[in-house]
Amino acid sequence: MAALNNTYDTTLLRQETAVGALAQILLLTLLGTALGLGPAGWLTGLAFAFATWAVLTRAVCRSWLRSFGAANRVTLARATLVGGVTALVADSFQSPPRVPALVALTTVALILDAVDGKVARRTGTASPLGARFDMEVDAFLILVLSVYVATSLGPWVLTIGAMRYAFVAVARVLPWLNEPLPVNTARKAVAALQGIALLVAASGLLPHLVSLAVVLVALALLIWSFARDIRWLWQTRTRQAATGRPATVVRRMTHADA
């Protein structure tokens, strides 16, 4: 009976991720019909849809979740919007940028970023998987926006989008960087600011120098945030080595903390 229930739950989880992939294709179809996406936009959007479906399906089936959860559905909706933004950015290298559509999709995605955590708390569906899913969607949106804004402000803007991925890469060599960090409001605020700053710059509503200053401030705060976290991790590692005892256990972030 337990095996049957596990199979049934897995099937439901797969259906949830499949619906997300279908929603992504429908959004691409809408953008293609209304705006005339070129080959680059279509191919990039479809690649994003397939990659998101494959990675998320594997993750949820290995997580032993009893259900996908309302909070994850909100995050999946954000991922769909990010897929649309990705397609528009890719298309902008071959066609005139569709700034209003890009701004609209990004704005809704950033607004929903403040929703999934609240939904997780209210429904009791917080989970480490949800937090990771939320973080990956945020990171990829920032990466895509930094690619777009870099075309007008300069390649240095890519530092914003690449910093988190560089941290993950270095952590493979220095495992102590993988230790859990305490939940911190300042870190979340700085992360949210990156999306807002890049959105403002992408909209073209502000003069070039003002947009430049806004993104520079966002980058400076991001560097400060990463440096502070790395310092905390190093001090914790040093303290553990000096005492010969495990470091104080820090609660891992769940979706409710996002």
C-alpha positions as CSV (number, residue, x, y, z in Angstrom):
1,M,0.0,0.0,0.0
2,A,2.8,2.4,0.9
3,A,4.5,1.8,-2.5
4,L,1.2,2.5,-4.3
5,N,0.8,5.7,-2.4
6,N,4.3,6.8,-3.1
7,T,3.8,6.1,-6.8
8,Y,0.5,8.1,-6.8
9,D,2.2,11.1,-5.0
10,T,5.0,11.0,-7.5
11,T,2.5,11.0,-10.4
12,L,0.8,14.1,-9.0
13,L,4.1,15.9,-8.6
14,R,5.0,15.1,-12.2
15,Q,1.7,16.5,-13.3
16,E,2.3,19.7,-11.5
17,T,5.6,20.3,-13.2
18,A,4.1,19.3,-16.5
19,V,1.5,22.0,-16.1
20,G,4.2,24.5,-15.5
21,A,6.0,23.5,-18.7
22,L,2.7,23.8,-20.6
23,A,2.1,27.2,-19.1
24,Q,5.5,28.2,-20.3
25,I,4.8,27.1,-23.8
26,L,1.4,29.0,-23.8
27,L,3.2,32.2,-22.6
28,L,5.8,31.8,-25.4
29,T,2.9,31.3,-27.9
30,L,1.2,34.5,-26.6
31,L,4.4,36.5,-26.9
32,G,5.1,35.0,-30.3
33,T,1.6,35.9,-31.6
34,A,1.5,39.4,-30.1
35,L,5.1,40.5,-30.5
36,G,6.5,38.2,-33.2
37,L,9.3,36.4,-31.4
38,G,12.2,35.4,-33.6
39,P,14.0,32.1,-33.6
40,A,16.4,33.1,-30.8
41,G,13.5,34.0,-28.5
42,W,11.6,30.8,-29.3
43,L,14.6,28.5,-28.9
44,T,15.7,30.1,-25.7
45,G,12.2,30.1,-24.2
46,L,11.7,26.4,-25.1
47,A,15.1,25.5,-23.7
48,F,14.2,27.2,-20.5
49,A,10.9,25.4,-20.3
50,F,12.4,22.0,-20.9
51,A,15.3,22.6,-18.4
52,T,12.9,23.9,-15.7
53,W,10.6,20.9,-16.2
54,A,13.5,18.4,-16.1
55,V,15.3,19.8,-13.1
56,L,12.2,20.5,-11.1
57,T,10.6,17.2,-11.8
58,R,13.8,15.4,-10.6
59,A,14.0,17.6,-7.5
60,V,10.4,17.2,-6.3
61,C,10.4,13.4,-6.9
62,R,13.5,13.1,-4.8
63,S,12.2,15.4,-2.0
64,W,9.5,13.1,-0.7
65,L,7.0,15.9,-0.7
66,R,3.5,14.8,0.0
67,S,2.1,17.5,-2.3
68,F,3.6,20.2,-4.6
69,G,2.1,22.9,-2.4
70,A,0.6,26.3,-3.0
71,A,3.8,28.2,-2.4
72,N,5.7,26.2,-5.0
73,R,2.8,26.8,-7.4
74,V,3.4,30.6,-7.0
75,T,7.1,30.1,-7.5
76,L,6.4,28.0,-10.6
77,A,4.3,30.8,-11.9
78,R,7.2,33.2,-11.4
79,A,9.5,30.7,-13.2
80,T,7.1,30.9,-16.1
81,L,7.3,34.6,-16.2
82,V,11.1,34.5,-16.0
83,G,11.0,32.1,-19.0
84,G,9.1,34.8,-20.9
85,V,11.7,37.5,-19.8
86,T,14.5,35.1,-20.9
87,A,12.9,34.7,-24.4
88,L,12.5,38.5,-24.8
89,V,16.1,39.2,-23.8
90,A,17.4,36.6,-26.2
91,D,15.2,38.0,-29.0
92,S,16.4,41.5,-28.3
93,F,19.8,40.6,-29.8
94,Q,18.2,40.1,-33.2
95,S,15.1,42.3,-33.0
96,P,14.2,45.7,-31.4
97,P,13.7,45.1,-27.7
98,R,10.1,44.7,-26.5
99,V,10.7,46.9,-23.4
100,P,7.0,47.2,-22.2
101,A,6.5,43.4,-22.3
102,L,9.8,42.8,-20.6
103,V,9.1,45.3,-17.9
104,A,5.6,44.0,-17.3
105,L,6.7,40.4,-17.0
106,T,9.6,41.3,-14.7
107,T,7.4,43.5,-12.5
108,V,4.9,40.7,-11.9
109,A,7.7,38.2,-11.2
110,L,9.2,40.5,-8.6
111,I,5.9,41.2,-7.0
112,L,5.2,37.4,-6.7
113,D,8.6,37.0,-5.1
114,A,7.0,38.6,-2.0
115,V,4.0,36.3,-2.2
116,D,5.3,32.7,-2.1
117,G,6.9,33.0,1.3
118,K,3.7,34.3,2.8
119,V,1.7,31.6,1.1
120,A,4.1,29.0,2.6
121,R,3.7,30.4,6.1
122,R,-0.1,30.5,5.9
123,T,-0.5,27.0,4.4
124,G,2.2,25.3,6.3
125,T,4.0,24.2,3.1
126,A,7.4,25.6,3.8
127,S,10.3,23.3,2.7
128,P,14.0,23.4,1.9
129,L,13.0,22.5,-1.7
130,G,10.7,25.5,-1.9
131,A,13.4,27.8,-0.6
132,R,15.9,26.4,-3.2
133,F,13.4,26.7,-6.0
134,D,12.6,30.3,-5.0
135,M,16.3,31.2,-4.8
136,E,17.2,29.6,-8.2
137,V,14.3,31.5,-9.9
138,D,15.5,34.7,-8.4
139,A,19.1,34.2,-9.3
140,F,18.3,33.3,-12.9
141,L,16.0,36.4,-13.3
142,I,18.8,38.6,-12.0
143,L,21.3,36.9,-14.5
144,V,19.0,37.5,-17.4
145,L,18.3,41.1,-16.5
146,S,22.0,41.8,-16.0
147,V,22.6,40.4,-19.6
148,Y,20.0,42.8,-20.9
149,V,21.1,45.9,-19.0
150,A,24.8,45.2,-19.8
151,T,24.0,46.0,-23.5
152,S,23.4,49.6,-22.4
153,L,25.5,50.2,-19.3
154,G,28.5,47.9,-20.0
155,P,29.7,44.4,-19.4
156,W,30.5,45.1,-15.7
157,V,26.7,44.7,-15.0
158,L,27.1,41.0,-15.6
159,T,28.9,40.9,-12.3
160,I,25.5,41.2,-10.6
161,G,24.1,38.2,-12.3
162,A,27.2,36.1,-12.2
163,M,28.1,36.6,-8.6
164,R,25.9,34.0,-7.0
165,Y,26.9,31.4,-9.6
166,A,30.6,32.2,-9.0
167,F,30.0,31.7,-5.3
168,V,28.5,28.3,-6.0
169,A,31.4,27.3,-8.2
170,V,34.0,28.4,-5.6
171,A,32.1,26.5,-2.9
172,R,32.8,23.3,-4.8
173,V,36.4,23.9,-4.2
174,L,36.0,25.3,-0.7
175,P,33.2,23.2,0.9
176,W,33.1,25.4,4.0
177,L,31.2,27.9,1.9
178,N,28.3,25.5,1.7
179,E,27.6,25.7,5.4
180,P,24.1,27.1,6.1
181,L,23.8,30.8,6.8
182,P,21.5,32.4,9.4
183,V,18.3,33.9,8.0
184,N,19.1,37.6,7.6
185,T,16.8,40.4,6.6
186,A,19.6,42.6,5.1
187,R,20.6,39.8,2.8
188,K,17.1,39.4,1.5
189,A,16.7,43.1,1.1
190,V,19.9,43.4,-0.9
191,A,18.9,40.5,-3.1
192,A,15.5,42.1,-3.8
193,L,17.2,45.4,-4.6
194,Q,19.1,43.8,-7.4
195,G,16.0,43.0,-9.4
196,I,14.4,46.4,-8.8
197,A,17.6,48.2,-9.8
198,L,18.0,46.2,-13.0
199,L,14.3,46.6,-13.8
200,V,14.6,50.3,-13.5
201,A,17.6,50.4,-15.7
202,A,16.0,48.1,-18.2
203,S,12.9,50.2,-18.4
204,G,14.8,53.2,-19.8
205,L,12.6,55.6,-17.8
206,L,15.6,57.2,-16.1
207,P,18.5,59.2,-17.6
208,H,21.5,57.1,-18.5
209,L,23.7,58.5,-15.6
210,V,20.9,57.9,-13.1
211,S,20.4,54.3,-14.2
212,L,24.2,53.8,-14.0
213,A,24.3,55.2,-10.5
214,V,21.4,53.0,-9.4
215,V,23.0,49.8,-10.7
216,L,26.4,50.7,-9.3
217,V,24.8,51.1,-5.8
218,A,23.1,47.8,-6.2
219,L,26.3,46.1,-7.1
220,A,28.2,47.7,-4.2
221,L,25.6,46.4,-1.8
222,L,25.7,43.0,-3.3
223,I,29.4,42.8,-2.9
224,W,29.1,43.9,0.7
225,S,26.4,41.2,1.4
226,F,28.5,38.4,-0.1
227,A,31.6,39.6,1.7
228,R,29.8,39.7,5.0
229,D,28.5,36.2,4.5
230,I,31.9,34.8,3.5
231,R,33.4,36.5,6.6
232,W,30.8,34.9,8.8
233,L,31.4,31.5,7.3
234,W,35.2,31.8,7.7
235,Q,34.9,32.9,11.3
236,T,32.6,30.0,12.0
237,R,35.1,27.6,10.4
238,T,38.0,29.1,12.3
239,R,36.1,28.9,15.6
240,Q,35.2,25.3,14.9
241,A,38.8,24.4,14.1
242,A,40.1,26.2,17.2
243,T,37.6,24.5,19.6
244,G,37.5,21.1,17.9
245,R,33.8,21.2,18.3
246,P,31.1,21.5,15.6
247,A,29.9,25.0,14.9
248,T,26.5,26.1,16.2
249,V,23.8,24.6,14.1
250,V,22.0,27.2,12.0
251,R,18.5,26.6,10.9
252,R,18.4,26.0,7.2
253,M,16.2,28.4,5.3
254,T,12.8,27.2,4.1
255,H,10.3,28.7,1.7
256,A,8.6,30.5,4.6
257,D,11.8,32.6,5.1
258,A,12.0,33.7,1.5
